[in-house]
Each structure stands twice: as structure tokens, then as C-alpha cells.
Amino acid sequence: MDVSERRVGRGVRPAMTRLGVWLVFVVGLVEACAAVQPRIGMAVVGDDVHARRLRDAMNEVLGELGYQVKDLSVEYDYFNGISPLPTGNINAARPGFWPSDLADAWDQGIAACLARAGAPPYGTTNREAFLCGRQLAAALWQRYLDHQRLARFVVAPVIEPISGARLSVEGVSFVPDETVAHTLATTLTLSVMREQVQSWLEEMLAGKGKSITRRFERELPRPPSAALPRREPDVTGFDLSPVPLPASCSASLPPDLLIEPATDWIAMVTAARWRASVATRDRSADALGCSIQLIDHGALMGTSMRDFVVNLTCGGVSHVTRHASIDATHRGFVERVTAELIAKLGASLCAG
């Protein structure tokens, strides 16, 4: 190598070194920015054309708002929809998305439910399997959210077409380690969906809408030997009389309602009055799985009374009572809302 070649070589090395340092700096900067970006989970229930359009719009908007977006639509539906665990099919195998480092939690929960439910068949006809499966689904869903390390989770569980060009959408937003959630409904016009979705998401993420208490469960079900004794609420003194159902109803109605949470007064009275209401009707073999939620709309201005509605969801269909301004533990309130819920549920099932 002559002198000129050695000079070129000496001149190249510092330049290459500076380029390497620059590349390391840029890569580190990109990684640091990604680490600062809050991680958000989202889900849209359904797989029709409207659900897919809404899912795409939410993904795009949340990304533009500065979030790392994780689409958990499949996972949300598995633990909250009409799938094996929430319907009491407690011998379900772990789904493919379930993290390997949470395998022990899954296996432990399934083993406890199988021990509590006894022999098959499992599902809604086996009360212990149904109740344990719902508890397990809620606990595993919360643990899965914890595992994802999300700053927030946003879901659109209700999408109803109003016409060919408009959708009614309800959204729920919450921080995964908190029990309070916010729900906000809106109407979207398909031609300007992208802009309206952005406004709707921004309002939800800012905490606008109704505050509700979401089910927050981390504890796995316990086997019978370790399970705490179930404390059934005392429904003595409540009106448990049957509620009139449509006289022309020819449908086979479920003989019982398996309502979660099972220890709620309203749930227990509703189930008891349903059994009385269908006692002389044509009944199907299977009980119907439901969940119930008391929604507090806050105190009425200038009074000590609070405004409540009750939402009973059975088979994916919600039945909501009228607003009632009264202490939620009052017997009269419980008796009125249970009669209204049974009438709404009966009419829906009779209509098919």
C-alpha cells in the first residue's frame, strides 16, 4: 500500500466511526420515543362491515393521537362474549393468544372450577360451572390486561345500524387497574366516520360520559376445600310474586336465570320472580345466563336522593329500566325494577 492509500484509509476510519455513532444515536432516539408513547388497548365487538370500518378508524385515530395501539378485539370477545368460559364450559383449552407465563393461572382456575362443578355436563345447566366460569373469565381477563401493560383500554361493545348510512355506537373507556369506567354513546355517519370517531374518542379519553363501576376481578376461583362459604342475601320480605308475561307467548322460556353477581339483592329477587313467572309456562331445558348492573347517575340536585337505572343483560341483549330516584337498597325500588326487568325480558324472549 503506498502513502496515498494509507491517507485515504486514515481519512475513512474517523468518518465511518462518526456515522456509526450517529446511527446508534438515531436508533436509541426512536426506541426512547416508542417507550414514551402510551400503550392503549382497543376492541370492537363484531366482524361485519360496520365493525371492521369502525375498528380501522379507531386504530388510525388512536395512532395519530400518539398511542401505541394493541387491537384486543379477539381477546375481549373471548372473555366477555358468548364463548366457553363465560357460558360455563369450564373444560376449555387455553386459546392461542394466552401468554405462556400466565399458563399456571389458567390451569389453576380451570382445576378449581372443575372441582366445584363436579361431573359434566358443563355450561348453563350446571349452576356451579356457570358461576365459576364467569368468575374465572373475569379474573383471567383482568390478568391479561395487566400483562399487556396498557395505559388505557377502549372498547365499542355495541354497534347498531340505524339506517344504511348511520350507526349507533356505545363506547367504554377505563384504566386497567381502576374500577371506574366511562361510557359514551354516539351516532356515526358513515360518510364522515373518521372525523366523528376522532371527536368521540377524544371525549371518552378525556373522561366524558357516564361513570360506571366495571367488574374488577383478579382473584381466581378456589377449589371447594378452600372456597369461602357463599353468603346468599336475605330476600325475606320482598315481593316475589310472578310478573305477567304476554298471554300469546308460545316460546319455550328458560326455567331459571343465572344472574351474576349472584349475591346481589336485585339479581336474587329477579331470579326468584322469574321462576315464579314461568312456573306455569312451557319451559326449555336450559337456564339463561345473565349479568346485572346498577348504574348510578348521581345525586339529584338539592336532594339526598340518587338517580339509578338497572341493566340486565341476557344472551347479549340488554334490558334497561327507567330512571328511579331513590335509595338503591330500598325494597320498593328493588321490587319495581325487578318487575320491569322481567316484563322486558319476557317480551323479548316471546318475540323471538
C-alpha positions as CSV (number, residue, x, y, z in Angstrom):
1,M,0.0,0.0,0.0
2,D,1.5,3.4,-1.0
3,V,1.3,6.6,1.1
4,S,-1.8,7.9,-0.8
5,E,-3.7,4.7,0.0
6,R,-2.8,4.9,3.7
7,R,-4.0,8.5,3.9
8,V,-7.3,7.5,2.3
9,G,-7.6,4.7,4.8
10,R,-6.9,7.0,7.7
11,G,-9.4,9.5,6.4
12,V,-12.2,6.9,6.1
13,R,-12.0,5.4,9.6
14,P,-13.0,8.6,11.5
15,A,-15.8,9.2,9.0
16,M,-17.1,5.7,9.4
17,T,-16.8,6.0,13.2
18,R,-18.9,9.2,13.2
19,L,-21.5,7.5,11.0
20,G,-21.8,4.6,13.4
21,V,-22.2,6.8,16.4
22,W,-24.9,8.8,14.5
23,L,-26.8,5.6,13.7
24,V,-26.7,4.4,17.3
25,F,-28.0,7.8,18.4
26,V,-30.9,7.7,15.9
27,V,-31.9,4.1,16.8
28,G,-31.7,5.0,20.5
29,L,-33.9,8.1,20.0
30,V,-36.5,6.1,18.1
31,E,-36.6,3.5,20.8
32,A,-36.9,6.2,23.5
33,C,-39.8,7.8,21.7
34,A,-41.5,4.5,21.4
35,A,-41.1,3.8,25.1
36,V,-42.6,7.2,25.9
37,Q,-45.7,6.5,23.7
38,P,-48.5,5.3,26.0
39,R,-49.8,1.9,25.1
40,I,-53.6,1.6,24.6
41,G,-55.7,-1.5,24.0
42,M,-58.9,-1.4,21.9
43,A,-61.6,-3.7,20.9
44,V,-64.6,-3.6,18.6
45,V,-67.3,-6.3,19.0
46,G,-68.5,-7.9,15.8
47,D,-67.0,-8.7,12.4
48,D,-69.4,-7.3,9.9
49,V,-68.6,-4.4,7.5
50,H,-69.6,-1.8,10.1
51,A,-67.4,-3.3,12.8
52,R,-64.4,-3.5,10.5
53,R,-64.8,0.1,9.4
54,L,-65.1,1.3,13.0
55,R,-62.1,-0.9,14.0
56,D,-59.9,0.6,11.2
57,A,-61.0,4.1,12.1
58,M,-60.2,3.7,15.8
59,N,-56.8,2.1,15.1
60,E,-55.9,5.1,12.8
61,V,-57.2,7.8,15.2
62,L,-55.6,6.4,18.3
63,G,-52.3,6.1,16.5
64,E,-52.5,9.7,15.4
65,L,-53.3,10.7,19.0
66,G,-49.9,9.4,20.0
67,Y,-50.7,5.9,21.3
68,Q,-49.2,2.5,20.6
69,V,-52.3,0.6,19.6
70,K,-53.0,-3.0,20.5
71,D,-56.1,-4.5,19.0
72,L,-57.6,-6.9,21.6
73,S,-60.9,-7.5,19.8
74,V,-60.5,-11.3,19.8
75,E,-59.3,-11.4,23.4
76,Y,-62.1,-9.1,24.6
77,D,-64.8,-11.2,22.9
78,Y,-63.3,-14.5,24.3
79,F,-63.6,-13.4,27.9
80,N,-66.7,-11.2,27.7
81,G,-68.8,-12.7,24.9
82,I,-70.7,-15.9,24.3
83,S,-67.6,-18.1,24.4
84,P,-66.7,-21.1,26.5
85,L,-65.7,-19.7,29.9
86,P,-68.4,-17.1,30.4
87,T,-71.0,-19.7,29.5
88,G,-69.8,-22.3,31.9
89,N,-67.8,-24.6,29.6
90,I,-65.0,-24.8,32.1
91,N,-63.0,-27.6,30.4
92,A,-61.9,-25.1,27.7
93,A,-58.3,-25.4,26.5
94,R,-56.1,-22.3,26.6
95,P,-56.6,-20.1,23.5
96,G,-53.6,-19.5,21.2
97,F,-53.2,-15.9,22.3
98,W,-52.8,-16.8,26.0
99,P,-49.3,-15.9,27.3
100,S,-47.1,-18.8,28.4
101,D,-46.1,-17.1,31.6
102,L,-49.8,-17.0,32.6
103,A,-50.4,-20.7,31.9
104,D,-50.3,-21.6,35.6
105,A,-53.1,-19.1,36.4
106,W,-55.3,-20.6,33.6
107,D,-54.7,-24.2,34.7
108,Q,-55.2,-23.4,38.4
109,G,-58.5,-21.6,37.7
110,I,-59.8,-24.4,35.4
111,A,-58.9,-27.1,38.0
112,A,-60.8,-25.2,40.7
113,C,-63.9,-24.8,38.6
114,L,-63.9,-28.4,37.6
115,A,-63.7,-29.4,41.3
116,R,-66.5,-27.1,42.2
117,A,-68.8,-28.1,39.3
118,G,-68.5,-31.9,39.7
119,A,-69.4,-34.2,36.9
120,P,-70.3,-32.9,33.4
121,P,-72.3,-31.7,31.5
122,Y,-70.9,-28.2,32.0
123,G,-72.5,-25.0,30.7
124,T,-75.5,-23.0,31.8
125,T,-77.3,-26.1,33.0
126,N,-74.6,-26.7,35.6
127,R,-75.0,-23.8,38.1
128,E,-71.6,-24.1,39.7
129,A,-69.9,-24.4,36.3
130,F,-71.7,-21.4,35.0
131,L,-70.9,-19.2,38.1
132,C,-67.4,-20.4,38.4
133,G,-66.7,-19.9,34.7
134,R,-67.9,-16.3,34.8
135,Q,-65.7,-15.6,37.8
136,L,-62.7,-17.2,36.1
137,A,-63.3,-15.4,32.8
138,A,-63.4,-12.1,34.7
139,A,-60.2,-12.8,36.6
140,L,-58.3,-14.1,33.6
141,W,-59.4,-11.1,31.5
142,Q,-58.1,-8.7,34.2
143,R,-54.8,-10.6,34.5
144,Y,-54.4,-10.5,30.7
145,L,-55.0,-6.7,30.7
146,D,-52.3,-6.4,33.5
147,H,-49.9,-8.5,31.4
148,Q,-50.4,-6.1,28.4
149,R,-49.2,-3.1,30.5
150,L,-51.8,-0.8,29.0
151,A,-52.3,2.9,29.9
152,R,-55.9,2.6,29.0
153,F,-58.4,0.3,27.3
154,V,-61.2,1.4,24.9
155,V,-64.0,-0.9,23.7
156,A,-67.0,-0.5,21.5
157,P,-69.3,-3.3,22.7
158,V,-72.5,-2.1,21.0
159,I,-72.8,-1.3,17.3
160,E,-76.3,-0.9,15.9
161,P,-77.1,0.2,12.3
162,I,-79.8,2.9,12.4
163,S,-80.0,3.1,8.6
164,G,-77.8,2.4,5.6
165,A,-75.7,5.4,6.4
166,R,-75.7,5.8,10.2
167,L,-74.5,3.7,13.2
168,S,-75.4,3.9,16.9
169,V,-72.2,3.2,18.9
170,E,-71.6,2.8,22.6
171,G,-68.0,3.0,23.9
172,V,-66.4,2.2,27.2
173,S,-63.0,3.5,28.4
174,F,-61.1,2.7,31.5
175,V,-57.6,2.4,33.1
176,P,-57.0,-1.3,33.6
177,D,-56.1,-1.1,37.3
178,E,-59.1,1.0,38.2
179,T,-62.7,0.0,38.8
180,V,-64.3,3.2,37.4
181,A,-65.0,3.3,33.7
182,H,-66.7,5.9,31.4
183,T,-69.3,5.1,28.8
184,L,-70.2,7.4,26.0
185,A,-72.7,6.8,23.2
186,T,-72.7,8.5,19.8
187,T,-74.1,8.3,16.3
188,L,-71.7,8.0,13.4
189,T,-72.4,8.9,9.8
190,L,-70.5,6.6,7.5
191,S,-69.5,9.3,5.1
192,V,-67.7,11.3,7.8
193,M,-66.9,8.4,10.2
194,R,-63.2,9.1,10.5
195,E,-63.8,12.7,11.8
196,Q,-66.6,11.7,14.1
197,V,-64.7,8.8,15.6
198,Q,-61.8,11.1,16.5
199,S,-64.1,13.5,18.3
200,W,-65.8,10.6,20.1
201,L,-62.6,9.0,21.2
202,E,-61.1,12.3,22.4
203,E,-64.2,12.9,24.6
204,M,-64.0,9.4,26.0
205,L,-60.3,9.6,26.7
206,A,-60.9,12.9,28.5
207,G,-63.3,11.2,30.9
208,K,-66.6,12.5,29.4
209,G,-69.7,10.4,29.5
210,K,-71.4,8.4,32.3
211,S,-69.2,7.0,35.1
212,I,-69.9,3.3,35.9
213,T,-68.3,0.6,38.0
214,R,-66.8,-2.1,35.9
215,R,-66.3,-5.7,37.1
216,F,-62.8,-5.9,38.6
217,E,-61.7,-9.4,39.5
218,R,-58.1,-10.7,39.8
219,E,-58.7,-13.5,42.3
220,L,-59.0,-16.9,40.8
221,P,-61.8,-19.3,41.8
222,R,-60.9,-21.5,44.7
223,P,-61.5,-25.3,44.9
224,P,-64.3,-26.5,47.2
225,S,-62.0,-27.1,50.2
226,A,-60.6,-23.5,50.1
227,A,-63.7,-21.7,48.8
228,L,-65.3,-19.2,51.2
229,P,-68.9,-20.0,52.1
230,R,-71.3,-18.3,49.8
231,R,-73.4,-15.7,51.5
232,E,-76.8,-15.5,49.9
233,P,-78.7,-12.2,50.5
234,D,-81.8,-12.5,52.6
235,V,-84.7,-11.9,50.3
236,T,-87.3,-12.4,53.1
237,G,-90.0,-9.8,52.9
238,F,-89.5,-8.9,49.2
239,D,-92.4,-9.3,46.9
240,L,-91.5,-12.5,45.0
241,S,-94.8,-12.8,43.2
242,P,-94.9,-13.7,39.4
243,V,-94.9,-10.9,36.8
244,P,-97.5,-11.2,34.0
245,L,-95.9,-12.3,30.7
246,P,-97.5,-12.0,27.2
247,A,-100.6,-14.3,27.1
248,S,-100.0,-15.1,23.5
249,C,-96.3,-16.2,24.1
250,S,-95.6,-19.6,22.5
251,A,-91.9,-19.6,23.1
252,S,-90.2,-22.1,25.5
253,L,-88.9,-19.9,28.3
254,P,-85.8,-20.7,30.4
255,P,-86.8,-22.2,33.8
256,D,-84.2,-20.1,35.7
257,L,-81.9,-17.1,35.3
258,L,-78.3,-17.5,36.4
259,I,-77.5,-13.9,37.1
260,E,-74.1,-12.5,38.0
261,P,-73.2,-11.2,40.5
262,A,-75.2,-14.0,42.2
263,T,-75.1,-12.3,45.7
264,D,-76.8,-9.1,44.5
265,W,-80.2,-8.4,46.0
266,I,-81.7,-7.3,42.7
267,A,-80.2,-10.4,41.0
268,M,-81.7,-12.7,43.6
269,V,-85.1,-11.2,43.6
270,T,-85.2,-11.0,39.8
271,A,-84.3,-14.8,39.5
272,A,-86.9,-15.7,42.1
273,R,-89.6,-13.7,40.5
274,W,-88.7,-15.2,37.1
275,R,-89.0,-18.7,38.3
276,A,-92.5,-17.8,39.7
277,S,-93.4,-16.1,36.4
278,V,-92.7,-19.1,34.2
279,A,-93.9,-21.8,36.6
280,T,-97.0,-22.5,34.5
281,R,-95.4,-21.8,31.1
282,D,-93.8,-24.1,28.5
283,R,-90.2,-24.1,29.6
284,S,-86.9,-25.1,27.9
285,A,-84.3,-27.3,29.5
286,D,-81.5,-24.7,29.9
287,A,-81.3,-21.8,32.3
288,L,-80.3,-18.4,30.8
289,G,-77.1,-16.8,31.8
290,C,-77.3,-13.1,32.6
291,S,-75.4,-10.3,34.3
292,I,-76.9,-7.3,36.1
293,Q,-75.5,-3.8,36.8
294,L,-76.8,-1.0,38.9
295,I,-75.8,2.3,37.2
296,D,-75.6,5.4,39.5
297,H,-76.3,8.6,37.7
298,G,-75.5,10.7,40.8
299,A,-77.4,12.7,43.3
300,L,-80.4,14.8,42.2
301,M,-79.7,18.5,42.6
302,G,-80.6,19.8,46.0
303,T,-81.7,16.4,47.4
304,S,-80.2,13.4,49.1
305,M,-81.8,11.1,46.5
306,R,-79.8,9.4,43.8
307,D,-80.8,8.6,40.2
308,F,-80.4,4.9,39.2
309,V,-81.1,2.6,36.3
310,V,-80.6,-1.2,36.2
311,N,-79.2,-3.0,33.2
312,L,-79.9,-6.7,32.9
313,T,-78.0,-8.4,30.0
314,C,-79.1,-11.9,28.9
315,G,-77.7,-13.7,25.9
316,G,-76.1,-10.5,24.6
317,V,-79.3,-8.4,24.8
318,S,-79.6,-5.6,27.3
319,H,-82.8,-4.6,29.1
320,V,-82.6,-1.3,30.9
321,T,-85.1,0.1,33.5
322,R,-86.5,3.6,33.6
323,H,-84.7,6.0,35.8
324,A,-85.6,5.7,39.5
325,S,-84.7,8.4,42.0
326,I,-84.5,6.5,45.3
327,D,-82.1,4.8,47.7
328,A,-80.9,1.7,45.8
329,T,-81.3,-0.5,48.8
330,H,-85.0,0.3,49.3
331,R,-87.3,-2.7,49.0
332,G,-89.8,-0.8,46.9
333,F,-87.1,0.2,44.4
334,V,-85.9,-3.5,44.1
335,E,-89.5,-4.8,43.6
336,R,-90.3,-2.2,41.0
337,V,-87.1,-2.7,38.9
338,T,-87.3,-6.5,39.1
339,A,-90.9,-6.4,37.8
340,E,-89.8,-4.1,35.0
341,L,-86.8,-6.2,34.0
342,I,-88.8,-9.5,34.0
343,A,-91.5,-7.9,31.8
344,K,-88.9,-6.6,29.3
345,L,-87.0,-9.9,29.3
346,G,-90.2,-11.9,28.8
347,A,-91.4,-9.7,26.0
348,S,-88.0,-10.0,24.3
349,L,-87.9,-13.8,24.6
350,C,-91.5,-14.2,23.5
351,A,-90.9,-12.1,20.4
352,G,-88.0,-14.4,19.4
